[in-house]
Amino acid sequence: MSGLREAFIEELKDTYDAEHQITRALPKVIKSARHEELKSALESHLEETHNHIGRLENVFDILDETPRRKKCKGIEGILAEGQELIEAHRGDAALIASLQKVEHYEIAAYGTLAAWTRFLEEHVAADILEETLNEERDADERLAEIAQSVVNPEGASREAEEGFGRRIKLPMQ
């Protein structure tokens, strides 16, 4: 087995574990979200994540590999940070920021996997991985849209009402 193929299989196992961790974490995130639009987007993404796991299993099959998980420490850390935000009741804006970290991690993982499969001339696997990559990009864009159109404006308005938005005048130099 080539070094690149070995690296690819290890990254595939890591991503497979990441998706499993995400499916366990998302229901807690959905429950803690305040905005219905965010909850709806997360419920939809949870369904997609189950599909991502199935696609990864298809890629394992294409490569004649048994689907196995390798502990994904990166996503584990990102999810732990998100759990801290939930426990601290930091609100939907902070929750979205944490969720976008997850999406960016997945975008990097799927982008790498897709590129490597193209290089290894595993074009069917690459197509499958690119489909998931596109869904992860769409999820990230949807989160940004919800933050910009609903969550952030509401949070800024509430802070202004509570006096948190006051500007400090600095002396002229």
C-alpha positions in Angstrom: 0.0 0.0 0.0 1.3 3.4 -0.9 2.1 6.0 1.7 -0.7 8.3 0.4 -3.2 5.5 0.4 -2.3 4.6 4.0 -2.7 8.3 5.0 -6.0 8.4 3.2 -7.3 5.3 5.0 -6.3 6.8 8.4 -7.9 10.1 7.6 -11.0 8.3 6.4 -11.2 6.4 9.7 -10.7 9.7 11.6 -13.5 11.4 9.6 -15.8 8.4 10.1 -15.3 8.8 13.9 -15.8 12.5 13.6 -19.2 12.0 12.0 -20.2 9.6 14.7 -19.2 12.1 17.4 -21.2 14.8 15.7 -24.4 12.7 15.5 -24.1 12.1 19.2 -23.5 15.8 20.0 -26.1 17.4 17.6 -29.3 16.5 19.6 -27.9 18.3 22.7 -27.1 21.3 20.5 -30.6 21.3 19.0 -32.1 21.2 22.4 -30.1 24.1 23.6 -30.7 26.4 20.6 -33.3 29.2 21.1 -34.1 30.2 17.6 -36.5 27.9 15.6 -34.7 28.6 12.4 -31.4 27.4 13.9 -33.1 24.3 15.4 -34.6 23.5 12.0 -31.3 23.8 10.2 -29.6 21.6 12.8 -32.3 18.9 12.6 -31.8 18.9 8.8 -28.0 18.7 9.2 -28.3 15.8 11.7 -30.2 13.9 9.0 -27.5 14.8 6.5 -24.8 13.6 9.0 -26.4 10.2 9.1 -26.1 10.2 5.3 -22.5 11.2 5.5 -21.7 8.2 7.7 -23.4 6.0 5.0 -21.4 7.6 2.3 -18.1 7.0 4.2 -19.1 3.4 4.6 -19.6 3.3 0.8 -16.1 4.7 0.3 -14.7 2.1 2.6 -16.5 -0.6 0.5 -15.2 0.9 -2.8 -11.7 0.6 -1.4 -12.2 -2.9 -0.1 -11.7 -1.7 3.5 -13.7 -2.5 6.6 -15.3 0.6 8.0 -13.4 1.4 11.2 -13.2 4.4 13.4 -10.0 6.1 14.6 -10.6 8.5 17.5 -10.8 12.0 16.0 -9.2 14.2 18.7 -9.7 17.3 16.7 -13.5 17.1 16.5 -13.6 15.8 20.1 -11.9 19.1 21.2 -14.2 21.3 19.2 -17.3 19.5 20.5 -16.0 19.8 24.1 -15.7 23.6 23.6 -19.2 23.7 22.2 -20.5 21.8 25.3 -18.9 24.4 27.5 -20.8 27.1 25.6 -24.0 25.2 26.1 -23.4 24.7 29.8 -22.5 28.4 30.2 -25.7 29.5 28.4 -23.8 31.8 26.0 -26.6 31.9 23.5 -27.2 31.1 19.9 -24.5 33.4 18.5 -21.8 31.6 20.4 -23.4 28.3 19.5 -23.3 29.1 15.8 -19.6 30.1 16.1 -18.9 26.7 17.6 -20.9 24.9 15.0 -19.0 26.7 12.3 -15.8 25.4 13.7 -17.2 21.9 13.3 -18.2 22.7 9.7 -14.8 24.1 8.9 -13.1 21.1 10.3 -15.3 18.8 8.2 -14.7 21.0 5.1 -11.0 20.6 5.6 -11.3 16.8 6.1 -13.6 16.2 3.1 -11.6 18.5 0.9 -8.4 16.6 1.7 -10.1 13.2 1.2 -11.6 14.2 -2.1 -8.3 15.5 -3.4 -6.4 12.4 -2.3 -9.0 10.1 -3.9 -8.6 12.0 -7.2 -4.9 11.6 -7.0 -5.3 7.9 -6.2 -7.6 7.6 -9.2 -10.6 6.5 -7.1 -13.0 8.7 -9.0 -16.3 7.2 -7.7 -15.1 7.6 -4.1 -14.0 11.2 -4.9 -17.5 12.0 -6.3 -19.1 10.6 -3.1 -16.7 12.7 -0.9 -17.2 15.8 -2.9 -21.0 15.5 -2.5 -20.5 15.5 1.3 -18.0 18.4 1.0 -20.6 20.5 -0.8 -23.2 19.7 1.9 -20.8 20.8 4.6 -20.1 24.0 2.7 -23.8 24.6 2.4 -24.3 23.9 6.1 -21.6 26.5 7.0 -23.2 29.0 4.7 -26.7 28.4 6.2 -25.3 28.9 9.7 -23.6 32.2 8.6 -26.9 33.3 7.1 -28.9 32.5 10.3 -26.3 34.3 12.4 -26.3 37.4 10.2 -30.1 37.6 9.6 -31.5 36.5 12.9 -29.3 35.7 15.8 -26.6 38.5 15.7 -29.0 41.4 15.0 -31.3 40.3 17.9 -28.3 39.9 20.2 -26.9 43.3 19.3 -30.3 44.9 19.8 -30.7 43.2 23.2 -27.2 44.3 24.3 -27.9 47.9 23.2 -31.1 47.9 25.3 -29.1 46.6 28.3 -26.3 49.1 27.9 -23.6 46.7 26.8 -23.2 48.5 23.5 -22.1 51.8 24.9 -19.1 53.3 23.3 -16.2 54.6 25.3 -14.8 57.9 24.1 -11.0 57.9 24.0 -9.1 61.1 24.5 -7.8 62.6 21.3 -4.0 62.3 20.8 
